[in-house]
Amino acid sequence: MTIIEGGINVYNAAVGVITLDTKLPRAHGDVANARTWPFPMLYRVARGASPHVVVHERGQGLNKILVDTAKELVASGARGITTTGGFLSLFQDELSAECGVPVASSSLMQIPLVQKLLPKGKRVGVVTVHGPRLGPDHLIAAGAPGDTPVEGTETGDELTRVLLKGETRLDLEKAENDVVQAGLRLVKRHPDIGAIVTECHNMAPYAAALSKAVGLPVYDLYSFIVWFQAGLQPRVFEKN
């Protein structure tokens, strides 16, 4: 079970999700789809924090909204906070300082760990919802090198347009193709890439197709939050 929009944390959910203010359909695998997770989650919408503002305006003016939303989740019982926007790495330090619990603001925070996994001469690449808008500061705020290779889906037919324009219909096959094509462009431009991290917190539904197309490991918000949850609420094993 999952608790949505705050309320009493009757299912002992550990992770609280700051959800961007969007009408985007939430596919199975999306962070904001309750069926995605094998454990309960707490959700609260950050009113006014649209994907357009987060991506195109660098989240200008959202500091208090995001912090207040995080604090509301903590007050409802969340022991850790995540978001539905990878560009929110810019708010990582502020959120972690203000809300008093661990914060996993962005899938991009996986980059340093994934880099450590790779053989010598290989590096991590990023597929994002908007390549030109994802700058070195977003990467550095997540603990990643500022020159990490990035490729966006903004030239595609579906995902970026639907997300950033606040549309209410999403063609999943077209969205998947946008992500796959961005990944193929990325590895063609940078043959030294050994793994991909997807920035966009809505891309987990397409990670398997992306991995198959490029022949590389793909890490997304799903992989990050499953790991995050495991520390916040360690599994209790039977004593045999």
FENNOR-V469743 format. One record per helix or strand. SS is the DSSP state (H for helix, E for strand). FROM is the first residue (numbers start at 1). TO is the last residue. If there is no record, write none. Layout:
{{SS/FROM/TO} {SS/FROM/TO}}
This chain:
{{E/3/4} {E/15/20} {H/34/36} {E/41/46} {H/51/56} {H/63/75} {E/80/83} {H/86/99} {E/102/104} {H/107/117} {E/123/128} {H/131/133} {H/136/141} {E/149/152} {H/159/164} {H/172/189} {E/193/198} {H/204/214} {E/217/219} {H/221/232}}
